[in-house]
Amino acid sequence: MNVNEVTVGLRYRVSGDLSNGRHADGTPRISHDDVVRVIKRITDAHVILECGRMFVINDNLKIEKF
């Protein structure tokens, strides 16, 4: 399922690259995560979950209905 098919406010299983702060040199810190949460907001670059996790919208992002 792609980002355009997601309904904000519903629970989904989201897996992909997680934007998790920055390294000391300013480059983004990226990790991989797989969680089931409510999607609160979608921006041009991120899918933001109820817990505050920000998944990067790229080829690694996978979203499934839960």
N, C-alpha and C positions, 0 to 999 in steps of 0.2 A: 504494500500500500504506500502511496506517495503522500507527501505533506499536504497536497491540495485536497485529498480525500478525508483528512482528519477532521473530526468535530471537536473543537475546544470544549473542555469540561467533561469529556468522557475518559474512561480508563483504557489504556493501551499498554501493550508490551513494547518497550522501546529499547533498541540495542544499537550501539554505534560509538562514534568518537565523542568523548565528553570533554568540553572545555572546562579546565579545572585550574584557573589562575594563570600566573606567568612565572617563567624562570627568572633568575636574577638578571639575565641579559635582555629581558623584555620579550622573548619569544613565548608564544602560548604553550602552556602545559596541557598536553592532550593524553587522555587515558581512554580505555575502552570499558563500557559498562553495559549491563543488560538488566533492566528493571521493569516492574509493572507499576505504573503511576497514572494519575490524572494529568492530562496536558492542559496547562494554564494559558500559554501564549505561544504564538509562532511569529518569529521575525524573519527578515530576509536571510539571516545567517544561522539562526538557532531555533530549536524546539525547546521550550522551557516548561519544566514539569512542576507539580505542586510542591515538591521538596526543594526546588531551587536549582536542580541540575539543569545544565544547558547543553543539549546535544547539538553538535555541529551538523548542519544540513550538507551532506556530501554523499558519495557513492556507498559509504559504509553504513549509512543510516537505514535501519529496518524498523518498521512500525507494523504491529499486528493488533487486531481487535482482541480484547480480553474478555 
